[in-house]
Amino acid sequence: MRLHKNTAFCLNILAVSAKQFNLYCIFVIEFDDMFEFDQYLGFLAFLSILTIGFWLMIFLLTFVIPYWLFGAAKEWLMERQAAKKSLK
């Protein structure tokens, strides 16, 4: 059996004919380069941006937003207490 030079493997199956078993190569899978170099760089850029965005979102949700909310609540309470003291 002669295969294409870039063929990684040939999938063989057992096919049943009327009275005999024949081994057929039903298709040949060729593995050329999965990505060209510029596509590979684009894929790496996409993964980098996705990863940076993921960690930025984790940072914002776990540190920045709670810090902002608790700081705003603390400031609001301090202003409220100052307003009560000024009325007395």
N, C-alpha and C positions, 0 to 999 in steps of 0.2 A: 504494500500500500504506500503510495507516494503522497506526502502531505505538503502543504504550503510551508515555506521556510519560517513564517512567524507563528505557526500553529503550535499552541501549547499542548493541546490534547484533542483527541477525537472521541466523541461519546459513542460508544457501541451499545446496541441493545439487541436483545434476542427477539426476533420477529417470527411469528408462527405462520408458515404457509400451509398449504393443504396437507402435506404428509411429511414435511421435513422442517428442521430448524435452520434458519439462515442468520448469519451475523451481518448486520448492516451498519454502516456508518451513516447515521441519519443527518448529522450536521457537523461542521467543523467550526470551532470557536477560535477566532484569531485574536491574539493579544498584541496589538500594536502598542505604541506608547499610550498610556492611559491619559496623560495630560501632555500638552506641549508646554514648553518652558514658560511662556507668557501666561498660559492658563493656570499653571502651577503657582506662579507669583500672584495672580489674581485671587486664587483660592486661599493662599496664605494670608493675603491682605484681608480677605473676607473673614477668615477665622480670627485674625488679630483684632479686627474691629468688633466682632461679635464678643470676643473674650473681654476686651476692654469695657465694652458696654455692660456686660454681665457684672463685672466686678464693680463698676461705677454705680450700678443700680443697687447692688448689695451694700456698698458704702453709704449711699444716700439713705436707704431704708433703715439701716441699723445705727447710723451715727448722726448724720446731718439733720434729717427730718425730726427725730426725737429731740435733739439738742435745740432746734429751733422752736419746737412746740413747748418744751418745758421752760425754755428761756422766756418765751412770750407769756406763758401762764404765770411764771414767777414775777415778771415785770408788771403784769396786770394786777396781781395780788398786792404788790408793793405800792402801786399807784392808788389802788382802792383803799389800802390802809392809810396812806398819806392823805387822801381826800377825807376819810373819816376823822382823822386827827385835826385837820384844818377846820372842820365844822364845829368841833368842840370848843 
